[in-house]
Amino acid sequence: MSSIRTEVQDRGWLKTFDDYYRDQTQHILNNMVIKLQGDVRRKFIWSEISYFSKWWNSIDGQKKDAVKRLYEQGQFEITTGGWVMTDEASTHYYAMIDQLIEGHQWLERNLGVKPRSGWAIDPFGHTSTMAYLLKQTGISHMLIQRVHYSVKKYFAAQKSLEFYWRQNWDLSGSTDILCHMMPFYSYDVPHTCGPDPKICCQFDFKRLPGGKISCPWRIPPVEIHNGNVEERAKLLLDQYRKKSKLFRTKVVLAPLGDDFRYDQLSEWDQQFQNYQKLFDYMNSHPELHVKAQFGTLSDYFDAIHKAAGTAENSPSPFPVLSGDFFTYADRDDHYWSGYFTSRPFYKRLDRILESYLRAAEILYSLASAGANKSDKMTAFPSSQDYKLLVEARRNLGLFQHHDAITGTSKEWVVVDYGTRLFHSIMNLKRVIGDSAHFLSLKNKENYKHNPSIPFFQMVDSQAAQDSLPERTTIELSLTPRYLVVYNPADQDRVSIVTVQVNSYKLNVLTASGQQVEAQVTAVWDKSNRISKEVFQVSFLAQISALGLGVYQLVKTQDIKTKLTDYIMYMNGRAELTVGVPFKISVLESSTEDIIIENTNLKAWFSGSKGFLEKIQTKEDEREHLISIQFWWYGTTSNRDKSGAYLFLPNGEAQPYTSSEPPILKIMRGPLFSEVMCIYQHFTHLVRLSNVNGIDGLSLEISNIVDIRQEINREIAMRLITDVKSNNQFFTDLNDFQMHPRQTLSKLPLQANFYPLTTTAYIQDNDVRLTLHSAQSLGVASLRNGQLEVIMDRRLMQDDNRGLGQGLKDNKLTASLFRVLLEKRIGVNLDEVKAMSYPSLLSHKTSSYLNQPVIPMVVNQNVDEIPPLLNLFSPLSSSMPCDMQIVNLRTIEGKDEWNPSDELALIIHRKGFDCRFLNKNTGLFCSTTQGKIPVQNLFTELKIQHFTPSTLTLMHVIQDPNNTTEIELNPMEIRTFKIQLR
């Protein structure tokens, strides 16, 4: 029997990260060093590195040496070792990996520690993606806690609470990781010693009479002494025995901790001394048949492996399971599906920061290697920019915490998180600009870094952490303004780039002076007034994989670009101020359908509401019903209502109705056409791009939602289609894998909502309809042929899960989607439905949506612009269609905040379904059976010292057979430590 001394540290929940550290965390860790040194039998585990690193930097060398000794003696263990204990529903696998690397690299540099066990007791549901990632780091076992109470009950009855967690696609067992599921309601002491919390609470000695907390069952703990030790030991042992009957070995785990425990020295003594007396009694009475001791999590897993038998080839007593543990409920119909959407403004901001961080990492790594090769390292701001990169990694990592991205922290804590994200986005723009400056120069000798006048400026800005980004205006003249566009995708790409300029009379040219097709659109001051000072110009950019494209914007005497045509249906809402130069037809109202089309698709919209009604795929001239509608959910009239965590609706959603008709705006041009409808609570826009390739094969949807005046309402966007989905749909887990979902009418409505990170689809034998998302939200398919997402939630009350607040700090919130319709071919009706994959086109559509091109303009204040490359192409060719560079991350050197000359190259081979009629996709890539020649990856740089490693670089993987080729199986993610020269 192992009793683990544990500490649960929320990075920012009821207080900010820094406030928690000042008030509690530093004291816990200081106390730990004192108390563990007092008795070698005492053990303690710690999980997250964000706090630990802050504390480590504040302590002296003597205390650091003591911590290292405690670790070497097995008294102190770091579990998981990520930057935080990440949420597992709303997080993207890029950020999950990144915070693991940040934690593991810090541990290796400072303590030489390599975590062996995973510890996730507080995320609200669990994803199999995390099991895969932990296994890939070299961790061999893990523990989880928050699982639906009925699932726990079933697993307990089957003695399946310990199992090998296997990925759905894995036929060999190579992804298996041993997982322990805690059996009871919570991770606190009343719910860990056994099935009766009334008894277990009597063994939480912080609750002794006279303390600040007590037992809700009104039977307090008592101090252990010679007169009561027998009775108390047997009472506790009875709980241990009952708990042991739920498992397949006789080893019992009883964690002994809770949120922010052990910040007082007195608690260490209360717990350690009383438990030691109980253990001493148990161990000195052989007739009790028990050995009890303090242990770490790895001590426990070592013990169960020993108990299960270590003989070679003997069958494991533990079952093998696949799947995930969503959606979590802790009692009754209290499903935690609300947080899948809570505070969607910050879920979107998180994804924006991710895309900037990945772009900055790759560009910085390439620029640093290039500067080193060109002997310009003294001029390139390597150290300054690397500090900004590390800070952004840590701010992104912090926001993956299970009370941050989830939207379940106090309002002022949300502001603290938002400020961190906002500052890192601004800093990463600087890193991107600095790196692109070096890489875009023809002659690197011309490189000069001037921090007061950056060479590049971004073409958008954000005024504050809680405001939406806006385009900045590029001042044009007869002298060309150079615009450089970065493509963060691993494939050559054709994309529409839009910037704001001060004249509609302009030319868009390539770097060599060839004219580029462009479209000028109006900038609307309000829904009914066009700006006469600024305009938007959109053009088609062709950019190589991970490359930079260079374009010129030049003011002209006459109109060189195509102006967009507008039709406005005002519906009596306002007078339109018509301004030159646009052709605008103003009509009072329409009853006829509105149609926009490109070479691939034709879309019909309601003339009265402005919502999509159907789509025709021109390839087969088939029409598909796809209707977009908006709906309201209320909250129940019961005592327990919806809040930040819980979704408790008052029945089915009600259709959105408006007291006045919408303003409709239809625009048509050579590059794209749009239908926009402006309602009281949202502006809804659907765009169809006239582009050959990926962007022209799906509809782009953008919504700006404003429910700041509502009371206890949630707004949903619903797609109603003629797809015969048979109440089955598929959602992604962290953008890493797809998972089948079955809508069950016997469950409450809220139980049928699941997390959507990037992708959800419904399908029948003929077609698949995919909704791609650029932010995490809650998704459901409540009826045959339907998909819906909750866009925002405004709730006036707490839902009694500890937060103590409702959700009343709503923002003007933008969300972005793509709707993709694909024809299925060769479908086997008897196929196993456990595993499903997106198509290659779907993968690329999602990639383009979540990794948009990044335009930047040469600063007007730069005195002399040296010659720029026509284009910068770092890769020899596009990556194979199914291979993605997750990151090219410069590894931190021995000195914190300083770069080394080594990089982590992380590659993911995506699984895909090829049974689709995908013509005209414009994919500039092929598949290569998962193989990439190492030396041919980059054009001008060569890979040196190529070392395969585990995911977070903790362990080197010996691969004597092949150092000239990268080879991955479908779904596999691998990391390689490289040097570029």
N, C-alpha and C positions, 0 to 999 in steps of 0.2 A: 504494500500500500504506500503510495507516494503522496505527500501533501506538498503542494507547490505554493511558495510565497509569491504572489503576483501583484502587479500594479497596473491599473488601467489608466492611461493618460490620454485625455481628449485634447487634441492639438488646439482646438478653439471651438467651444460649444457655448457655455454660459459666460465664459470670459474669453478674452483674446489669448493667443499663443503666449505673448510676452507677459500678460497678467498672471496666467496660470503658472508660468515658470517662476516669476517673482514670488508669488504667494505660496506655492506648494511644491512644484516639481523639484527645484534645487534642494529643498529640505529633505525630500524623500531620498534622493541619491546620496546626499551627504550622510544621512542616517544609515543608509545601506552599508556604506564603507565602514562605519563605526561598528555596527551591530554584527555584521558577518564576520569581522575579524575577532569578535569576542567568543565565537564558538564555531568550530569547523563543521559541526553537524547542520548548521543553518544554511539554507539555500534561498536564492532569489532569482526571478527572471524578469527581463525587461525587453520590450519589443521595438519601440520606435526610436529612430536615430536623430530625428529633428531636435528633440529636447536633450537627448544624451550628448549630442555634439556641442550644444550651447553650454551645457554644464561642464563638459570636458575642457572647453576652452577657458573656463573660469577657475579651474583648480590647479594646484601646484604639482610639481613633478613627483613629490612623495605620495600624494593621494593617487596620482595616475599609476604609479608602480603598485600601490596596494590593490587597485582595481584589476590590474593585469594578473597579480598573484591570485586573487579570488577567482578569476576566470580559469587560470591554469589548474587550480585545486578543485574545480568543478562546483564551487559554491555559487558562482554567478554565471548566468547564461543569457546570451542575447538570442531571442527567438525572432524569426522572420528577418529582422534587420533592415526593413525598408525605411524610407524616410518617415512614413506614417503607416498606421493600420488602415489601408485604403478601403473606401467604399468599393463594392463589387458590382453594382447595378449600373450606375451612370458613368463610370470611368471607361476611357478608351485604352486599349492595350498599349498604345505608345506611352501614355503617362504612367500606367501601371509598371511597365518595364523601367521607365526612366527613374521613378522614385526608388525602385529596388536597386538599380545600379548606384544611385547616389548614396544610399545607405550602405550597401555592401562595399563600395570603394572607400567610403569613409572609414569603415571598420577595418579594412585591410591596411590602410595607411596608418591608422592611429593605434589599433590594438592587435593587429594580426589575427583577427577573429573571423571565422567562416561559419555562419549559422547553419545548424543541422536540422532545425525543426521550425515549422510554421505555426503561428499563433494568431487566430482571427476570431476573437470572442464577441466583437461588437458590431461588425457590419450587418446590415439589415437584410439578410439573405446572402447566399453564396453562389458564386459562378465557377463552373469547371475551368474557365480560363485561368483563374488564379492557381488552381491545382496544377495546370500545365506549366505555368510560368515558374512556380516554385520548384517543380521537378527539374525544369531546365536550368535552374541556378545551381543544382546540386543538393538541394534540400530533399530529404528522403521521407519525412513524415510531417503531418500537419494536424491542427485541431481547429474545429469550427463550433459555433454555438447557436446563432440565431437561425433556427430552422422551424418551419411550421409545426405547431404543437401536435397535430395529427400525424405528421410524418415521423416526428420523434417517437410518438407512441407506437407506431407501426414498426419502426426500426428496432425499438426496444423489445417488442414482442418477438421479433425474428432474431434477436441477438445480432443485429447488423449495424450496431452503432459504431463499430470499427470495421472499416472496409477499405479495399483498394479502389481508389477513384481513378477510373480510366476514361480517356477521351472517346467520344462517340465514334470517331473515324479509325481508332486504333484497333487493329486486328491481332497485334503481336503481344500487347501488354507492355510495350516499351514506355508508355506514359504513366504507368501505374504509380500511385503514391499512396502510402498508408494514411488513412484519415480517421481521426477520432472525433465523433460528434458528441458533445456534452448532452446528457439526456434530459435535463430538467429546464425549468422556465428561464433561469438567468444564470449569470456567471458569479453572482455574489455568494457569500458564505452560506446564507440560508438555503441556497439551491444547489450546493455542490457536494455536501457530505453524503446525501442520500435522498430518498423520496419525500421525507417529511420536513418541510421548512421550519415548522414549529420547533422541532428538535434541533435541527442544524443551526438555527439562529442562536441557540444556547451555547454554541461553540464558536461564536464570533465574539472574542473577548474584548473587542473595542466597545461592545455594547454593554459592558458591565455597568451596574447601577452607578449613577453619578456622572456618566459620560454624556456627550452631546447627542448620541443616537441610541435608540433602544430597539427592542424587538417588537414588531407590530402584533405578534401573537401573545404578547403580554406575559411571557415567561422569560425572565432575563437569564443571562449566563451567570455562573457563580465561579469564584476563584477555585482552582483545583488545589486540594491539600490531602494529607494522608487519610483524613476522615471520610472524604467523598470520592477519592480517585477510583476506587473499584466500581462504584455505581455509575460514575460519569463515563469511565472508559467503556463499560459494557453498553451503555446507552449509545455512545458514539459508534462503537464497533457494530452494533446492530444495524445502524444506518449504512455503514460501509458494506456489510454483508448483503444487505438488500440491494444496494447499488451494484455489487459485483455480479448479481444474478442476471443483470441486463447485458453482460459481456461474455465473451468466449474464453477469456483467461481469468485467472484469479488475482490479477493485479488491478488495483483500484486507484484511480486518480481523483484527488480532492483538492482543487485549487483553493487557495486561501487569500483572497484579495477582493478588491472592488475599486470603483472610481476614486482616484486621488487618496488612497490609503497610505499609511506609513509616513505621513509628513510630520508626525509627532514621535519623538523617541519613545514615549510611554507606550504607544501601541506595539512597537516592536517587542518590548518586554512582555506586555500583556499576552500577545499571541505566542511568541516563542516559548516563554517559560511555562505557560499553562499547557500548551500542546506537548512540550517535552515531558512533562510529568505524566500525561496520558500515554504517550508513546513508551516511556520507560516502564510503566505498569504493564501495558500490553505485551511488550517484548520480554518481560521477566516472568510471564505466565504461559508456559508452553501449552497448557491445556486450551488456551484461547486460539491456538493455531493461526497466529498472525504475526507478521513483522511490519512494524510501522515506522516510517522515517520521513524527514523532509527530503525533497528531491527536486530536480529541475525537470523540465519537459522532456529533454533528451534522456534523462535517467529513466523516466517512465517508459518511453518507447523502447529503450534498450531492454528494460525488464519484460515488456510484453513479447518482444521478439524471443527472448530467452524462454519465457513461459510457453510460447507457442511451439517451441521445438526448433532447433537450429540444424537438424539433419538435412543433408543435401538431398534434393529431389523429393523431400516429403511434402505432401500437399499442404497448402496454407490453410489455417482454420478461418481466415477472413474472406468474406465474399468479395466479388468484383462488381462494382456498380458504375454506371455512366449517367450523365445528366447534370442538372443544376438544382438549386434549392430556392427558386422563386415561385410564387410570391409569398413572402413571409407573413405569418399571422401569429400573434402571441397569445390570443384568447378570443373566444366567441367569433364574431365576424369582423374582427379588427385586423384587416389586411393592410400592410404597410405599402400600399401602392401609390399613396399620395406623393411621397418624396421622389418618385420617379420624375415628377414635373416641378416640384416646389422650387421657387425662385429661378425660373427659366432664363432670366436675364444673365445670371452668372454661369449657368450651364453653357450658354452660348459664348460668353466671354472666355470660359475655360477652353473651348475648342479653338477659338481665335488665337489664344496664347499658344496652344499646342502647335498650330500650323506655323506661327512665327518662330517658335523655338526650334522646330525641326529644320526650317529654312535657314535659320541663323547658324545652327550647329553645322550643317553641311557646307554652307558658304564659308564659314569661319575656318573649318578644317581644310577646305581646298585652298583658301587664300593664304593660310599659315604655311601650308606645304609649298605653295607657289612662291611666297615671300622668302622662305628659307632657301629655295632653289635659286632665286634671283638675287640672293644676298641683300634683301631689303628688310630683314627682320628688325633692324634698328628703327626703320621708318614706320613699319606696320604696327598699329596699337594692339599688339598681341596680348599683353598682360591686362591692360585696361578692359578690353573687350571680353577677355576670358572671365574676368570677375563678374561682368554683367551676365554672361552665360550661366555661370554657376548660381548666381542669385536667382535667375529666372528658373533654372532647374528646381531649385529648392522652393521657390514660391509656387510653381506648378505642382510639385510634390506635396507641399503642405495642403493645397486645395483638393487633393485627391482623398483627404481624410474623410471618414464616414460621417462627420457632422458638417462638412464644408460643401463639397460639390452636391451633396444631398439636399442642401437648402434647409437644414434643420438646426441652425445656430441662432443665437440672439441677434437682434437687428444691428447693434453696434459691432458685433463680431463679424457679421456679413460685410459691413463697411470696411473693416480691417482686411478681410480677405480680398475684397474687391480692389482696394487700394494697392495691395501687393501685386495682383494680376495686372492692373492698369499700369503701374510703374514698370513692370517687367516687359509689357508690350512696347512701351515707349523706348526702353533700353535696347530691346531686341531689334527694333527698327534701326537704331544706330549701328548695331553690330552688322546687320544685313547691309546697310549702306556702306560702311567701312570696307567690308569684304568685297562687295560688288564693285566698289571703286577700284580696288587693286586688280580684280579679275577682268574688268572690262577694258583696261588700258592696253593699247597695242604694244607700247614700249614701257616695260616696267620701270625703266630708269626715270620715267616722268612722274613716278608715284611720289606724292607729298601728302602727308596727313596734317590737316589743320583742324583741330577739334572745335575751334570757334566758328569756322565756316565749313560745315560738312559738305563733301562733294555732291552727295545725293540727298534729296528730300523726298519723303514719302508723299503720296498724293491723297492721303486722307489723314484726319486727326480726330482725336476723341477729347472732349473738353474736360471730362471728369470720369471717375470710376463708374458712375451710374448713368452715363449718357451714351447715346448711340454714336458711332463714328460718322463723320461727315467728310465729304470730299473737299479738298482745298483747291483753290483756283490757280491754274498755271497761266501766268501772264505771257501772251504771245507777242512776237514782233516779226519783222522781216528776217531777222537772224534766227536760224533754227534753234529750237529748244530740244535737247536730247532727252529722250525717254528710254530708260532701260527696264526691261521686263524680265523678272525671274520666274522660271518654271520649276516649282518644287516637285513635280511628278517625275517618275523614273523613265517615262516614255516621251518621245517627241510629241509635241502637242500643238493643236490649233485651237486657240481660245479667243473670245471677244474680250478686249481690254477697253475699259471706259475710264476717262479722266475728265475733269472739269476745266474749262478754258474760258478766256474772256472775250472770245470772238467766234462767230459761226463761219467766218470767212477764213478758212485754213486748209492746208494740205497736210496729209499724213504720208510720210515717206519712210522707206527702209533706210538703213545706214548708208547704203550705196546710192540712194536718191531715187529709187523706184517708187511710184505712187502705190499706195495701199488703199483698198476700198474702205470707206469710212461712212458713218452715219451720225448726224448731229441731232440731238434731242433737246427738248426744252428743260430748263430747271424751273420748277414751280415753287414760288414763294409760299403760296397756299394752294388749296385744291382748285382755286379759280383764277389765279394770277400768275402770269409767266414773267420770269425775270428778264430784263433787257440787258443786264450786265454780264451774266454768266450763262454758259451752255455746256452741255456734255457731248463729247465726241467719243464714239466707239469705233474700234477698228479690229481687224482680224490679224492676230499675231501668230506667227509660226516660230516656235522656240524648241530647241533641242532638249533632250532629257537632262534635268538638273542644270539647265543652261541659262544664259542671259541673251535676250534679243535686244537689239538697239534700233530705235526708231527716231524720226525727226518730226516735230510739229512746227509748221511755218505759217505765219499769217500771210494772207493773200489779199489782192485787191477785189477779187470776185469770189463767188461761191464755187468751191471745188468739190465739196462733199455733198452727199445726198441728205436733204432735210427730211425729218420724219413728218408724216401726215397724221393728223389727229381728228378723231370724231369724239365729241363730248355730249353725253346725255346728262343734262343738269337736273332734270326732274324737279324743277322749281326750287332747287336748294339755294342757288346763288346766281348772280350775274357773272359772266365770264369776261375778264379783261383780256381781249385778244391782242397779241403783240406780234409784230413782224419778227422773224421772216417766215414763220411756220404757216402752213395751210391748215386751218382748223375749221371743221364743220361743227357748229353748235346746234344741237337738236334738243327739244324739250324732253322727249322720252321715246322709248322703243318697245315694241312688243315682238319684233322679229329677232331671230337668233343672230348673234354676232359670230363671225367666223374669222379665224386666223389660221394660216397654214405655212408649211415649208415643203421641201421636196419629199420628206418622209411622213409627215403627220398633218392631219387636218383636225382642228378642234372647234367645237360648237359651244357657245356660251348663252346663257339666258339673257335676253334683251332687257328684261326688267330687273333682274337681281345681279347680273354680271358674273354668275358662278358657272364653272365648267359643267357641261351636260353629257357630252360624248366625244369620242376620238375616233378618227379613221386612220388605220395604218395603210398607207398608199401602196405598199408592196403587194398586199393581197386584197386591197380595196374593201377591207372588212371594217365595219363599224362596231365600236365597243361602248357600251354604256359606262361612263365614268362621271359620276355626279359629285361635285364638292358641295358640302353643306356645313354650316356652323350650328353648334348646339350648346345649350347651357346645362350644367349639372348644379343642383342645389345640395344642401347637406341635410342629414336626417334631423327629425325633431326629437330624437331620443336624447338622453343625457349625454352620451358620448357622441361627439360630432367630429367632422373632418378637421384636420389640423395639418401641421407641417409634415407629419409622418403618415397619418391615416387618411384613407379615402373612404368616407362613409356617406354615400349619396342618398338622397331622399327618393330613390326609385330611378327609373330610366330618365335619360336626358330629354329636355324639351327643345323644340326647334328654336333657333335664334330668330326673333322677330324685331323689326325696327319700326320706330314710330314715324320715320320718314324714309322715303325711298333713297337709294344710294346715288351718289354721283358716279357715273361710269366714264372711263377714259380709255379709248381704243387708239393705239398707235401702231402704224405700219411703216416698215422701212426695209432696206435691202439686207441688213444684218440680223434684225430681230423684230418681232411684233409682240405687242403686249395688250392684255386686257386688265384694267385696274378698276376695282370697285371700292368706294370710300364709304364706310359705315361709321356709326357712332363709336363702336368699340374696336374696330380694326380696319386697316387698309389691306386689301387682299389683291395680289398681283400675280398673274400667270404670264410667263414669257415663253415664246417659241423662237429658237434661234435658227437662222437660215445658214447653217454651217454644215459643211460636209464632214461627218465624223461624229464623235461621241456626243458633243453638246447639242447636235441637231436631232438626236434620237429620243429625247425625253423632254418633258415640260418642266420648267423651273417655276416653283411657287415661292413667293416671299410674303410673309405676313408681318405687319406691325400691329401689335395688340395693346390695348389700353383699357384695363378694367379697374383703374384706380378709384373709381367712385362706387364700385359694386360692393354688396354685402353678402358674404357666404355663397359665392358663385364661382364656378369653374367653366372655362370656355374650351370647347373641343372643335377640331376640324375633322370632319368625317368624309371618307370616300365611299360612295355607294356604287357598286359595279354589278355587271352581269356575270362575273366570274363565279363558277360553281365550286366554291371552296370547301363545302361540306363541313363548315365550322372548324376548319383547321387553318392555322396560319403559322408563319415562321418569323422569329425575331432573332436579331443578332445578340451575341453575348460579347460586349466590349469591342465590337468590330473585328473580333477574331474568328468567330465561328457562328453558324446558324443553328437554331434550336427549334424543333417542332412544338407548337402549342395547340391544344384542343380546348375550344370554348365549351365549358360545361354548364348547362342550365341549372343543374342542382346546386351549384355554388353561387354565393352572392355575386352580384355584378362586379364589385371591386376586386374579387378574387381572379377575374379573367383579364385583368390588366397586368402587363409585363413591362420590363425596362426595354426601351429602344435606344441604342447608342447611335447607330447609323442606318440600319437596314431592317425593313419588315416587308414580307410579301405574302400574297394569297395566290393560289393557282388552281387550275383544273387541268384536264388532259390537253387542252389546246393552248392556253395562254398563262403567263405569269405576270402579275401586276406588282411592281416593287415601289415602295415609298422609301426614298433615301433622305436622310435627315442630317443637317449640319449642327445638331445639338441633341443632347439626351432628353428624352421625354417619356411619359407613360403611353403605351400603345395597347389597343385591344381590337378584336374582331368579334363584335357582339352578335352579329347576324351573318348569315351566308353572304359572301361577296362584299363584305364591308371591312374597312380598316379605319381606325380613328386614333388621333393623338390629342392628348390634353395639352392645350397651348399655355394656359396660365391659371393660377388658383389664387383667390383672395378670400381668406378665412379669418373670422373675427375672434376665434377662441383657440385656446390651447387644447391639445388632444390627450393630455394626461400621460405624456411619455417623458416628462422631465424638462421640456424646453421652457414652459411657463409663458409662452406667447403664441399668438396666432400668426398668420401671414398677412401683414398689413403694409408692408414696405414695397409694394409692387412698383415696377418701373414701366416706362414705355419700352416694350420688348419686341425685338426682331427675331424672326425665325425663318429658316431657309430649307427648302426641300426640292427634290426632283422626283417626278413620277415617270416610271419606265414601264412600257408594255412590250412584252416579248412573246413571240410565237414559239411554242414548245414542239419538238419533233422527236419521234422515236421513244415516247414515254412508255415504260413498262408499268402496267397498272398493278402488277403484283409486287413491285419493288418494296424493299424495306424502307419505311418512312423515318427511321430514327436519325438519319443523317441527310442533310440537304445542303447544297452549295449554291451561291450566286453564279451567274454566268460571268465570263470575262468582261463583257460589256458592262454588266452591273458593278463589278469590282472597280472598273475604271471610272464609271459615272460617280460612284461614291468617292473615289480618290480625288477627282476633279472638284467635286463639291466641297470636300473638306480640306483640300490643299489648293486654294485658288492661286492664280498667278499674282505676283507682287510687282506692280509698276512703281518706278521711282524716277524723279526728274533731276537733271543736273541743276544744282543750285545757281540761281541768277547771279549771286555774289561772288562766284568763283571767277577770278581774274582771267585766267587763260585756260581754256579746255584743251587738254592734250588729245591727240587722235585716239579714238575708241575702236575696239574690234567691231567688225560687222556683226559677229555673234561669238559667244563663248560656249563651247561644247566640251564639258569635262569628261563625258563618257564616250567610249569608242563607238557605242551604238546604244539604242534603247535597251533597257533591261528586258529580259524575257517577259511576255505578257503576264505570267502568273508569279513573277518574282518582284518583290518590293524591297527597296532599301528603307528599312524602318528608321535607321539613323546612321549617321557617320559622325561619331561623337569624340571630340578630343578628350583624352583621358587626363585627369588631374595629375600634376606632378607630386613629388614628395612634399613640397611646400604647398599648404592649402591655398586655394584661389589662383594658383599658377599652372599653366599648361605644361604637359610633357610633350614629347615628340611622337607619342603613340596614339592611335585612334581605335575606337571600337566600331567595327563595321557590322551592323546588325541587319540580317536579311531574312525575310519571311517568304516562303513559297505558299501561295494561297491555293486552297482547293477550289475547283470550279466545276460547274456542270456544263458540258459542251453540247447538250441536246437542245439547242436553240437555233432558229433560223436568223442568224445575225449577219446580214449583209450591210454594206455601206457603213461599217463601224468606224472606219478611219483609224484603226489600230495600227500604229507603225511598229509592230513588234510581232514576235513569234514565240512559241514555246520550245524549250530545249531539254525536256525531260529532267528539269531541275539542275542543269549543269551550267556553270559559268567558268570560263578560263580566267584564272586570277590575273595573269599578266596583261590580258587584253581589256581589262575593265575600264581603265582610264586612258585618255589620249596622251597627255603630256607628262603625267606623273606615273611612276612605277611603284607597285606594291613591294615592300621589302619586309622581311621578318614576319611572315604570314603565320599566325599561330591560332589554330582553332581553340575555343574555350567554352566554358559554360556561359549561360545567358548574361550574367552580371560580372564576368571575368574572375570569379572566385577560384575556379579550377581550370588548369590547362587540360585539354583533351588530346591524348596521344593519338596521332593519325599518321603512322609511318608510311602508309601506302601512297598518299597523294598530297602533295603540297602545291600542285599546279592547277587544281580545279576545285571550285566550290560545288558541292553536290548536296541538294536538299530533297527530302521526301515531301509530298504534298502535305500542307498544313504546318510543316516544321519551321521553327524560328531558330536561327543559329547566330552566334556572335564570333567574330574573328578579330584578334588583336593584330593590327597592322601598323606599318610605317609607310608614309608616302614620301617619295624622293623625286 
